[in-house]
Amino acid sequence: MISFKQASLEAKAGVAAGVVFLSMMLSRSYLSEKLDLRMRRWLLRLQTALFANALMLIGSLHVWRSTVTTFSRASVASSFCFIPWKLAVFMFLALAHSSFFSLLFLVAEEPYFFSLAAYTCLGAYIILIFFLFTLGSVEQAYKLLTGKGTKAGTGNKNRPAMKPVLAVLLTVVLTVVGLLNASQPPAVTSVEVPVHKLSSTMNNLKVVLLSDIHLGPTVGKTKLAMIVRMVKALKPDITVIVGDLTDSEAEILRPAVEPLGELASPLGTYFVTGNHEYYTSDVSNWFELLKSFNIRPLHNENVKIVSPQSTEDWFCLAGVDDIEANVLRYSGHGMDLKQALGGCSPEHAIVLLAHQPVAAKRALQERPDINLILSGHTHGGQIFPLNAGAYLLNPFFVGLYKVGQNTFVYVSPGTMYFGIPMRLGSRAEITEIILRSP
């Protein structure tokens, strides 16, 4: 049996990732209620960074061998450009690995350039790994089909170099496209939704939906101020933020979140938690900060949205805690649909805010009489090739879905982005939802 010392670097990295993952599970199960919030916050982030880096090390070794070692055997190794190329690949990988640690040390009112560079490299790293794997798989399939797996010829001498060159070129092009796409203001998408039991006096009520802004290492005050200006221009009756507003503590991001104080929708601005709020371990302070800006958190609770034309006409706007609170055993939090809908009359329409589409599905299984659920979380996959994974892991991916006769689910692709300042195969969005009475 091969000893740990004799194992390959990839195997050692895999073992390290497994050990860190096990420690994460143990921390969630046995330490979550024993540690104070600050210690829990640092432990969770450190474990996440170590786990991600251990997994990435496997990919980084493959990238290095494909883009450096492969060429070291060729005549290009003697070229003057080869040493700068090695340094460039090393710096690229180092920046990609450091991105997870920037969340620990580099969060402020506006993003640091280092954080933007590190997360850009992380996005390019994901794309590069995908193309190296895909091109390698195509090459192996071709060899199997043509029976050339064991043959070697002088005409194929440069063929091994073609794969990494093509992968790097595709990665550079898509990275630039992704950066340009994400740098654009969010698209404003208008959606009309018929709401069963909605009073005619509330026909054409306008709800602006925001989700997944992710204030943190790569999104700051300037981006948020732009979003707020765009929302104000739409003149919504109600504004809702369905989670993942932030990736850090309220004290650190207090200056960055100030533009939210300019939101003044006539029927109120409301907020529910996303999974990233619980990763900050600072939910109570965020609730207090948002309340100071007249934004009401719906913590497994509801409010009556009364028609401006008649106090007898109203619908129930409810919000649930994100389901990640249950997983993390976050004290006093967790999705509780029964509590959230307490007091909602079956004779009036029900609109539910739930960050994750999985939570939306659970809510409908328990209460199929909910008329509209507004969610986010998926980012529309944010960047290629993560889109496919996000599609497969969520019961609702992005856009409007009809469930049954009288229920709709709308999933926002996100108003900004998480970490990686890129969008490929998706577009940031501010959603203008027009409620129609039957």
SVG drawing of the C-alpha trace seen along z (x, -y; Angstrom):
<svg xmlns="http://www.w3.org/2000/svg" viewBox="-63 -59 81 61">
<polyline fill="none" stroke="black" stroke-width="0.4" points="0.0,0.0 1.3,-3.4 2.2,-5.6 1.1,-9.2 4.6,-10.5 4.8,-8.5 1.4,-9.7 1.2,-12.3 0.6,-16.0 -2.9,-15.7 -3.7,-12.9 -2.3,-14.8 -4.3,-17.9 -7.4,-15.7 -6.8,-14.3 -6.2,-17.8 -9.5,-18.9 -11.3,-16.0 -9.9,-16.7 -10.9,-20.4 -14.4,-19.4 -14.7,-17.0 -13.7,-19.8 -16.4,-22.0 -19.1,-19.4 -17.9,-18.8 -17.9,-22.6 -21.5,-22.9 -22.7,-20.0 -20.9,-20.4 -19.3,-23.8 -21.9,-26.2 -23.7,-26.8 -20.6,-26.8 -18.6,-29.5 -19.4,-33.2 -20.4,-34.8 -17.0,-36.4 -15.1,-33.2 -17.7,-31.3 -17.4,-33.8 -13.6,-33.5 -13.6,-29.8 -16.2,-29.3 -14.3,-31.7 -10.9,-30.2 -12.2,-26.6 -13.9,-27.7 -10.7,-29.3 -8.6,-26.3 -11.1,-23.8 -11.3,-25.8 -7.5,-26.1 -6.9,-22.4 -9.3,-21.6 -7.8,-24.2 -4.3,-22.9 -5.3,-19.8 -6.4,-21.9 -3.4,-24.3 -1.0,-21.4 -2.7,-20.4 -2.6,-24.0 1.1,-24.2 1.9,-21.0 -0.3,-21.8 0.9,-25.4 4.5,-25.3 5.9,-21.7 4.6,-20.8 6.5,-23.7 9.7,-23.1 10.2,-19.9 9.9,-21.9 12.3,-24.2 10.3,-27.2 11.9,-26.6 15.1,-28.2 13.2,-31.3 13.7,-34.6 9.9,-34.7 9.6,-31.4 10.8,-32.7 8.3,-35.6 5.6,-33.1 6.4,-30.9 6.2,-33.9 2.9,-35.0 1.4,-31.5 2.7,-31.4 1.3,-34.9 -2.0,-34.0 -2.4,-30.9 -1.2,-32.7 -3.8,-35.4 -6.6,-32.9 -5.7,-31.0 -5.6,-34.3 -9.1,-35.4 -10.7,-33.5 -8.5,-35.1 -9.4,-38.7 -12.8,-38.2 -11.0,-37.9 -8.7,-40.9 -9.7,-43.2 -13.3,-44.4 -14.0,-48.1 -16.3,-50.8 -14.9,-50.3 -13.1,-47.2 -9.4,-47.0 -7.6,-46.5 -6.0,-43.4 -9.4,-41.8 -10.6,-42.6 -7.5,-41.2 -7.6,-38.1 -11.3,-37.3 -10.8,-38.0 -8.0,-35.4 -10.3,-33.0 -13.0,-33.4 -10.3,-32.9 -9.0,-29.8 -12.5,-28.2 -12.8,-28.8 -9.2,-27.5 -9.7,-24.3 -12.9,-23.7 -11.3,-24.0 -8.2,-22.0 -10.5,-19.2 -12.8,-19.4 -10.1,-19.6 -8.2,-16.7 -11.4,-14.6 -12.0,-15.3 -8.4,-14.4 -8.7,-11.1 -12.1,-10.3 -10.5,-10.9 -7.6,-8.6 -10.0,-5.8 -12.2,-6.2 -9.3,-6.2 -7.2,-3.6 -4.2,-6.0 -3.9,-5.8 -0.6,-4.0 0.9,-5.3 3.4,-8.0 4.6,-9.8 6.9,-12.6 4.0,-14.6 2.4,-14.8 5.3,-16.4 3.6,-19.7 0.1,-18.4 0.4,-18.3 1.1,-22.1 -2.0,-22.9 -4.4,-22.0 -3.1,-24.4 -2.6,-27.2 -6.2,-26.9 -7.4,-26.7 -5.5,-29.8 -6.7,-31.8 -10.3,-30.9 -9.9,-31.7 -8.5,-35.2 -11.3,-36.0 -14.1,-34.9 -12.5,-36.6 -12.5,-39.9 -16.1,-39.4 -17.2,-38.4 -15.5,-41.5 -17.1,-43.8 -20.6,-42.2 -20.4,-42.5 -19.2,-46.1 -22.5,-47.2 -25.4,-48.5 -28.0,-45.8 -30.6,-45.3 -34.1,-46.4 -36.6,-43.6 -40.3,-44.2 -42.5,-41.2 -46.3,-41.1 -47.6,-38.5 -51.3,-37.7 -51.9,-37.3 -55.0,-35.3 -57.1,-37.0 -55.4,-40.4 -57.9,-43.2 -58.7,-45.3 -57.7,-48.4 -54.2,-47.0 -54.0,-46.2 -50.7,-47.4 -48.9,-47.6 -45.2,-47.8 -42.7,-45.7 -39.0,-46.2 -37.0,-43.0 -33.3,-43.1 -31.2,-40.1 -27.6,-39.0 -25.9,-42.4 -23.0,-40.9 -21.5,-43.9 -18.0,-42.8 -14.5,-42.4 -15.6,-43.3 -18.8,-45.3 -18.9,-48.6 -20.7,-51.8 -20.4,-53.1 -22.1,-50.0 -24.8,-50.1 -25.4,-53.9 -25.9,-53.1 -28.5,-50.4 -30.4,-52.7 -30.5,-55.5 -32.0,-53.0 -34.6,-51.7 -35.7,-55.3 -36.1,-56.0 -38.6,-53.1 -40.8,-54.7 -41.8,-51.4 -44.7,-51.0 -42.7,-48.4 -39.0,-47.4 -37.9,-44.0 -34.4,-42.6 -34.4,-38.8 -31.1,-38.0 -27.3,-38.0 -27.1,-41.8 -23.7,-41.4 -20.6,-39.2 -19.2,-40.9 -20.0,-42.4 -22.3,-45.4 -19.6,-47.5 -17.2,-47.1 -19.7,-47.8 -21.7,-50.5 -20.4,-53.3 -20.9,-51.2 -24.6,-50.4 -25.6,-54.1 -27.2,-54.6 -30.0,-52.2 -31.2,-55.0 -32.4,-56.8 -34.9,-54.1 -38.4,-55.4 -41.1,-53.3 -44.5,-54.4 -45.6,-50.9 -42.2,-50.1 -38.9,-48.4 -38.4,-44.8 -35.6,-42.4 -35.1,-38.7 -31.9,-36.9 -29.9,-34.8 -27.3,-32.2 -24.4,-34.7 -26.0,-36.8 -25.5,-33.8 -21.9,-33.3 -21.2,-36.7 -22.5,-35.6 -23.7,-39.2 -27.4,-39.0 -28.7,-40.9 -26.4,-43.9 -27.5,-43.8 -31.1,-43.9 -30.5,-46.9 -28.6,-48.7 -31.3,-48.1 -34.0,-49.3 -32.1,-52.6 -32.5,-53.0 -36.3,-52.3 -35.8,-48.8 -37.9,-46.2 -36.4,-42.7 -39.1,-40.0 -37.7,-37.5 -40.3,-34.6 -43.0,-37.2 -45.4,-39.1 -47.0,-42.5 -50.3,-43.6 -49.7,-45.7 -52.8,-47.9 -54.2,-49.4 -53.7,-53.1 -57.3,-53.3 -59.1,-51.2 -58.0,-50.1 -60.2,-47.0 -58.1,-45.7 -54.7,-44.2 -52.4,-41.3 -50.0,-39.4 -46.3,-40.0 -44.3,-37.4 -40.6,-36.6 -38.8,-33.5 -35.2,-33.1 -32.9,-31.4 -32.6,-27.6 -28.8,-27.9 -29.6,-29.1 -31.0,-25.7 -27.9,-24.0 -25.6,-26.3 -27.8,-26.0 -27.9,-29.7 -29.5,-30.5 -33.0,-32.0 -33.1,-31.7 -34.2,-29.2 -37.0,-28.9 -40.4,-28.7 -43.1,-29.0 -45.9,-28.5 -44.7,-31.4 -44.1,-33.5 -47.6,-33.1 -49.3,-33.5 -52.3,-35.8 -52.3,-35.7 -56.0,-35.3 -56.8,-32.7 -59.2,-35.2 -56.3,-37.5 -53.3,-37.0 -50.0,-35.8 -46.6,-36.9 -43.6,-35.2 -40.0,-36.3 -37.6,-33.3 -34.0,-33.6 -33.3,-30.1 -35.5,-28.3 -35.2,-25.2 -37.0,-27.1 -39.6,-28.2 -40.3,-24.6 -40.5,-23.5 -42.9,-26.4 -45.2,-25.3 -45.2,-21.7 -46.4,-22.9 -48.6,-25.8 -49.8,-25.4 -52.1,-28.4 -49.2,-30.9 -49.7,-33.0 -46.3,-34.4 -42.8,-33.6 -39.8,-35.9 -36.4,-34.3 -32.7,-34.8 -29.6,-32.8 -28.8,-31.1 -27.2,-34.2 -28.3,-32.5 -25.0,-30.6 -23.1,-33.9 -20.3,-32.6 -19.8,-29.8 -19.3,-26.8 -21.0,-27.2 -24.4,-27.8 -25.0,-24.1 -24.4,-23.3 -26.7,-26.0 -29.4,-24.8 -29.2,-21.2 -29.1,-22.1 -32.1,-24.4 -35.8,-23.5 -36.3,-26.9 -33.3,-28.5 -34.0,-32.0 -37.1,-33.9 -40.8,-33.3 -42.3,-29.9 -46.0,-28.9 -46.7,-26.2 -50.2,-24.8 -53.2,-26.9 -52.7,-30.1 -49.0,-30.2 -46.0,-31.8 -42.3,-31.8 -39.9,-34.4 -36.1,-33.8 -33.9,-36.8 -30.5,-36.2 -29.0,-38.7 -28.5,-42.4 -24.7,-42.2 -22.3,-39.2 -20.6,-37.2 -16.8,-37.7 -15.8,-37.1 -16.5,-40.4 -17.6,-38.6 -20.8,-37.4 -20.9,-34.8 -24.2,-33.4 -26.1,-35.5 -26.9,-39.2 -27.3,-41.2 -30.9,-42.4 -33.2,-44.7 -36.7,-43.3 -39.8,-45.4 -42.7,-43.1 -46.2,-44.4 -48.9,-42.7 -52.1,-42.1 -55.4,-41.4 -57.5,-38.5"/>
</svg>
